[in-house]
Amino acid sequence: MADCEETLRELETYLDHELDAPARDAIQAHLTGCMDCLQAFDFHAELRTVISAKCQSDELPAGLMAKIERCFGEDFDGDGRIG
């Protein structure tokens, strides 16, 4: 079973659905029994929702995409994806 330190360290990875099944199950089990970590999880999940909604509704400032493209150079494909 995960402890508080491990749960908090892996919280973002858990929210990104990037943990393997045993690690995910351990985090879920810990969240079920630990109110402090569950509150941290709820905060992070809500924060992601708010940031996602805000980012989708705002237009990029003029020239920002060009600056990003220059930063990534050849690794940036121009569609907003790296690779």
C-alpha positions as a Python dict, from the first residue, in 0.01 Angstrom:
ca = {
    (1, 'M'): (0, 0, 0),
    (2, 'A'): (120, 351, -82),
    (3, 'D'): (203, 591, 200),
    (4, 'C'): (130, 965, 205),
    (5, 'E'): (470, 1065, 70),
    (6, 'E'): (450, 825, -223),
    (7, 'T'): (88, 917, -295),
    (8, 'L'): (161, 1290, -307),
    (9, 'R'): (476, 1233, -515),
    (10, 'E'): (282, 1026, -771),
    (11, 'L'): (-38, 1234, -770),
    (12, 'E'): (24, 1410, -1102),
    (13, 'T'): (125, 1083, -1268),
    (14, 'Y'): (-189, 923, -1127),
    (15, 'L'): (-405, 1207, -1260),
    (16, 'D'): (-238, 1169, -1602),
    (17, 'H'): (-330, 796, -1603),
    (18, 'E'): (39, 709, -1648),
    (19, 'L'): (82, 461, -1362),
    (20, 'D'): (87, 86, -1411),
    (21, 'A'): (-202, -109, -1261),
    (22, 'P'): (-35, -208, -931),
    (23, 'A'): (82, 149, -860),
    (24, 'R'): (-256, 291, -958),
    (25, 'D'): (-435, 43, -731),
    (26, 'A'): (-203, 128, -441),
    (27, 'I'): (-270, 501, -482),
    (28, 'Q'): (-646, 442, -507),
    (29, 'A'): (-641, 229, -193),
    (30, 'H'): (-446, 496, -7),
    (31, 'L'): (-682, 773, -120),
    (32, 'T'): (-975, 569, 5),
    (33, 'G'): (-833, 560, 357),
    (34, 'C'): (-649, 892, 390),
    (35, 'M'): (-855, 1210, 408),
    (36, 'D'): (-549, 1439, 382),
    (37, 'C'): (-428, 1280, 57),
    (38, 'L'): (-784, 1266, -78),
    (39, 'Q'): (-816, 1641, -19),
    (40, 'A'): (-486, 1699, -203),
    (41, 'F'): (-612, 1479, -487),
    (42, 'D'): (-940, 1673, -506),
    (43, 'F'): (-751, 2004, -512),
    (44, 'H'): (-517, 1893, -791),
    (45, 'A'): (-801, 1743, -996),
    (46, 'E'): (-1009, 2061, -964),
    (47, 'L'): (-707, 2281, -1045),
    (48, 'R'): (-646, 2082, -1364),
    (49, 'T'): (-1011, 2126, -1463),
    (50, 'V'): (-1000, 2502, -1408),
    (51, 'I'): (-670, 2544, -1594),
    (52, 'S'): (-791, 2329, -1883),
    (53, 'A'): (-1113, 2527, -1916),
    (54, 'K'): (-928, 2859, -1897),
    (55, 'C'): (-670, 2755, -2156),
    (56, 'Q'): (-936, 2643, -2402),
    (57, 'S'): (-1130, 2966, -2385),
    (58, 'D'): (-841, 3212, -2422),
    (59, 'E'): (-670, 3289, -2750),
    (60, 'L'): (-293, 3284, -2769),
    (61, 'P'): (-134, 3627, -2755),
    (62, 'A'): (-9, 3753, -3091),
    (63, 'G'): (333, 3614, -3172),
    (64, 'L'): (338, 3350, -2898),
    (65, 'M'): (317, 3053, -3137),
    (66, 'A'): (611, 3191, -3338),
    (67, 'K'): (817, 3221, -3018),
    (68, 'I'): (731, 2864, -2921),
    (69, 'E'): (826, 2739, -3268),
    (70, 'R'): (1163, 2914, -3242),
    (71, 'C'): (1227, 2757, -2901),
    (72, 'F'): (1165, 2404, -3029),
    (73, 'G'): (1317, 2451, -3372),
    (74, 'E'): (1302, 2138, -3585),
    (75, 'D'): (1129, 1933, -3314),
    (76, 'F'): (812, 2142, -3344),
    (77, 'D'): (576, 2042, -3624),
    (78, 'G'): (369, 2363, -3633),
    (79, 'D'): (41, 2192, -3538),
    (80, 'G'): (102, 2249, -3170),
    (81, 'R'): (263, 1908, -3131),
    (82, 'I'): (622, 1822, -3060),
    (83, 'G'): (779, 1540, -3247),
}
